[in-house]
Structures are given as structure tokens and as C-alpha cells.
Amino acid sequence: MEKEKIERINYLARESNVRELTPEEKEEQTALRNEYREGFRRNFLSELDRVYVVDENGNKKKLT
């Protein structure tokens, strides 16, 4: 996710603590958060695809 979008997420979060967000800002905030979560999930699953568990006998098994 681009740095500008993350900064916008943080800005909207700070503003929501100070005042009520407009309906348009709430929609934008939800869309940006969903985009961030999806990217996080995708990267996390990609990392897990490269994880192996080694048992006490030294055998490697792919994490499922």
C-alpha cells in the first residue's frame, strides 16, 4: 500500500478522535482500511507459504 494512503488512514483515525467524520470520510476510511487489511493478509499468507516446521528428528514439514 502506498505511503500516502497509510498517512490518510492515520489522518482519518486522528480526526475521528477529535470530531465526527462525515459520511464520505467514513466511507473512505472503511475502503482504505479494507484495502490495507487485504494487502496485509496477502503478504502474511505469502510468508506462511515459506514456513517449515522441523520436528525432533530434523524432518522438515511444510506448515499447513
Secondary structure per residue as TSV (DSSP state, phi and psi in degrees):
chain	resnum	aa	ss	phi	psi
A	1	M	-	360.0	142.0
A	2	E	-	-68.8	149.5
A	3	K	H	-59.0	-37.4
A	4	E	H	-63.1	-37.4
A	5	K	H	-69.1	-39.6
A	6	I	H	-64.9	-41.0
A	7	E	H	-62.1	-37.7
A	8	R	H	-67.4	-40.8
A	9	I	H	-58.0	-47.1
A	10	N	H	-65.4	-39.2
A	11	Y	H	-61.7	-47.4
A	12	L	H	-64.0	-35.5
A	13	A	H	-65.8	-43.3
A	14	R	H	-64.9	-42.0
A	15	E	H	-64.4	-35.6
A	16	S	H	-67.1	-22.5
A	17	N	H	-78.1	-22.7
A	18	V	H	-94.5	-39.7
A	19	R	S	-148.0	169.4
A	20	E	-	-75.7	128.8
A	21	L	-	-73.6	150.2
A	22	T	-	-71.5	161.3
A	23	P	H	-57.2	-36.5
A	24	E	H	-67.0	-40.3
A	25	E	H	-67.1	-38.3
A	26	K	H	-63.3	-41.7
A	27	E	H	-63.0	-44.4
A	28	E	H	-62.2	-43.3
A	29	Q	H	-61.4	-44.4
A	30	T	H	-63.2	-44.8
A	31	A	H	-63.3	-43.6
A	32	L	H	-65.6	-41.9
A	33	R	H	-64.0	-41.5
A	34	N	H	-63.2	-41.2
A	35	E	H	-63.0	-41.8
A	36	Y	H	-63.0	-46.4
A	37	R	H	-60.9	-42.4
A	38	E	H	-63.1	-43.4
A	39	G	H	-63.5	-40.6
A	40	F	H	-61.8	-47.5
A	41	R	H	-59.4	-45.5
A	42	R	H	-60.4	-46.5
A	43	N	H	-66.5	-40.1
A	44	F	H	-63.9	-45.4
A	45	L	H	-64.5	-35.0
A	46	S	H	-63.6	-40.8
A	47	E	H	-64.4	-43.8
A	48	L	H	-64.5	-28.1
A	49	D	T	-64.2	-19.9
A	50	R	T	-103.7	12.0
A	51	V	-	-98.5	133.5
A	52	Y	E	-123.7	148.4
A	53	V	E	-105.8	132.7
A	54	V	E	-108.3	122.6
A	55	D	-	-82.0	-178.8
A	56	E	T	-65.5	-18.6
A	57	N	T	-90.5	-0.6
A	58	G	-	87.5	9.1
A	59	N	-	-81.0	132.0
A	60	K	E	-92.0	134.2
A	61	K	E	-130.3	136.0
A	62	K	E	-67.4	136.8
A	63	L	-	-69.9	129.7
A	64	T	-	-118.6	360.0
